[in-house]
Amino acid sequence: MIGPMRTHRLLIAVCILALLAACGRSHVIRESATHARNPRIPAGERPIRVSQPKYGATVVVQRGQNVYRIATENGLTALDLALWNDIPPPYTIHPGQRLRLYPGGQGGVAARPATPSATKPAAPTAPRPAAPAPVVIPATSNIGWRWPADGGVLETYAGGDPTRQGIDIGGKGGQPVRAAADGVVVYSGSGLVGYGELVIVKHNEQWLSAYGHNRARLVNEGQLVKAGQQIAEMGRSGAARDMLHFEIRYNGKPVDPQQYLPKR
């Protein structure tokens, strides 16, 4: 779905993420026929919707594990884990890969470690790098934000609440979903179940916005969009009713969209 260059643009967009961000509802990888790659979510299991990064921590992939399982076991969304480690769709990982559990830093997924020979002495353990400073969210933004859809707010953002990392805007199926600011489309697809038909727009090196649960996507990756331009049709893909799930992220961290959107 997304080639290496498109994945790189998405990483830059989220600035983690160093970074897309990120984004929406449950961050579950699309199912496939191969259970080890994309397993079915157990009935009644509620996916994590906002990550709690573990700065400086990594995990080594074990046989039978996948992105979704590793993410949820470590308090992360599958989307963030994939983006932080430059894992492109279909999000395949291999035993022995070392995955970063936090945004930022250089590079993506670590190479599969080589097995040392029995006669070769073990390399000394490198000191753990200092944890990066937490992302400081600015009180204001230099982006001229606009509301992405008409309609009332059904659910508000709540910092630290894993079920509320953006806002849900009610409406009717087919009504316009518009770009909240000028930018470039860095993701347009449905590869993440729970987001439904998802569009992500990068506005600059720090800010991006995400638009989930659409009925139809009207833009392609790499396309430039203007504030107020229609980019999708509202729908209920991955949701129980027609709505737009909207997020704003700063350096990959979800923020309260209503702090930056015009008052109404």
N, C-alpha and C positions, 0 to 999 in steps of 0.2 A: 504493500500500500504506500509506504513512504520510503523512498530511497535514502542512501547515506547523506546526500546533500540536503534533502528535505528534513531529515532527522536533525542534522546539524543546525538548520535554521530554527527548528523548534527548540533545541537546547538553548540557543542564543536568546530566543524570545523569552523563555522563562527565566533566563539568567541564573539558573541553577546549574537550575532545574534541569548550571551556571553558565543553567537554564536556561506546563504549559501544561508554572506554572504552572492549574492548573488547573481536575477542574470540573467541578460540577458535582454530580451525585456520586453514587457508589463507583469506585474505581476498580472495576473488575475486567479482566482481560476477556475478549470475545472467546466463546467456546469454539472448539474444533473437534475433529474426530480423534485427535491424539490427546488422550486424557492427561498425559504428563506435561503437555505444553499449555493447555487451556482447559482445566478441569471444570466440571459443573459446580456451581455454588451450592453447598448443602442447603436444604430447605430450612427456612427460618433464620438463616445466618444473615446478619446485617453488616454490610461492608463498611469499612472505615471511610470517612469522607473528607477528613483533613489530617495531614501528617503531623506527627510529633517527631521531628528529626532527632537522631542520636549522633550529635556532632563528634567526629573522630572515630566512630564505630563502623566496623565492616562485618560482613558475614560471608562465609564460604558456602557455595551451593552444594547441597547434598543430593544424592541420587533420588529421583522421584519428586523433588521440589520444583516449584514454578514461581513466577513473579508474584502472582496473587497471594499464594500461601506465605511466601517469605515476607511480603509487605504487611499483610494483616497480623502475622505473628510478631512483628516488630513495631506495630502502631503506625504504619505508613499506608498511603494509598498506592495501589499498583501503578497508577499513572506517574506519581512522583518517583517511585523507585526505578521505573523504566527510564524516565527522563534523566534522573540524576546519574544514571550509569550508561546512557547512550545506547539503550536496547531498542532497536527498531522493531516494528511489527514484522512477523507475528509474535514477538516478545519471547523468543526461544532463548533459554539459558542452559548451561551445561554444568555437570558436576565439576567442582574444582574452581569455578569462577568466583572471584571475590567481588562482592557488591558493596558499594558505599551506602550507608544509611542516613546520609545527610547531603544537602546541596553544596555546590561550590567546589573549588579545587581544580586541579588540572586533570584532563583526560576523562575517560569514561570507565567502562568495565575493565577490570584488571585481567590480564591474560591468564589462561589456565596455567596454574603452577606446575613446573616440571617436577617429577619425582626424583629425588637425589639417590645416587647409587649407594649401596651398602657400605662401600669403602670411603665415600666422600664425607668429610666432616660436615655437620650441620652449620649453616651460616649463622652468625650471631644475630640475635633478635634486634631489629632496628627500634630505636625509641619511638614511641607513639607521638605523632605530630600534635602540636597544640591545637585545641579545638578552635575553629574560626569564630569570630565574634558574631553574636546573634544579629539577625537582620533588624535594623531599626526602621520602623515604618514612619514615613514623613506624615505630618498632620495635613499637608496640602500637596497638591500635585500640579505639575506644569502642563498636564493634559487637559484639553477642553472637553470634558466628559459630557455626554448626552444620555438620556434614558434610552435604552435599547428597544423598548416596546411600550405601548400603551397598556394600561391596566393597573390594578391595585397590587400591592405587595402581599403575597400570601404567607411568606415566611421570611424573616429577617436573618441577618448574619449574627452570629454569636461567637466571639473569640474563644477558642478552646473547646467548643462544642463540636465533636466530630460529625454531627449531622447537619451543621449549619455554617458552611464555609462560604456561602454566597447568599443571594436572595432569589426567591421564586416570584415571578410576576405572572399574574393570572391573565387569561384572555381566551380567544377562540381560535380553533384550528384554522391555519391559513393566514392569520393576520401577520403583518410585516414584523420581522425582527431586523433591527438596524444596527450598524456599527456604532459603537458608543464614542468613537473618536477615529481620526485618520490612522491608517496603519497598513500592514501587510498581513495577509492570511498565511499563517504558518501551519495550520492544521484544518482540514475539512474532511471528515469521515465519520464512520460509525464503528470504529474498531474497539471502543471501550464501552461494554455493556453497562448500562446504568446512566450514562450520559445521553444515550440515544444518538441521534444525528447531531454531531458536535462541530462547532466552528471556533477556532482560536485565532485572535488577531493580536499581532505584536505592534505596539505603538512606539516604543523606543527600547533602549537596552535595559530599562528597568521595569517598564509597565506592559502588561498584556491583559486582555479580557477574553472570557470564554462564554459561549452561548450554547446551552444544551437543551435536549428534548425536542429538537425541531422536527417538523414534519418533512421538510425538504431543505437542502442546502443549495444556495444559489451562487456560491463563489468557489473558486479553486485555490489550492495552495500556490503561493507566490503572487497572488493577485493583489494589487493595490486597491484599497477601499477608502472612501471618504466618510467623515462623520455624518450620520444620518442616512447613509446608503443602505438599501435593503440587502441583507446577506443571507436571509433564510426566511422560512415560513414557520410560524409557531405551530407546535404540535404536542404530542404526548409520547414520543418515542422514549422508552425507558422511564415513563412516569405514569401516574394513575389518572391524570387529567391534563387537559391542554394548559400548558404553561411554558414560560421561559425560565430556565435556571441560568442565572447570570453571575459571573464572578469577575472581580478585578484582582490581579496579583502584582505585587511589587517584589522584584528579585525572587520570584517563585513562591512567595508567601502570600496566602489569601488575606485580603483586607476587607473591611466593611465597605461595600459599594456605595451605600447611602452617605458615607462620609465625604465622598467625592462627587457624587451625582448632584445636579441642581435640585434645590428644594422644590417640592410641588405639593 
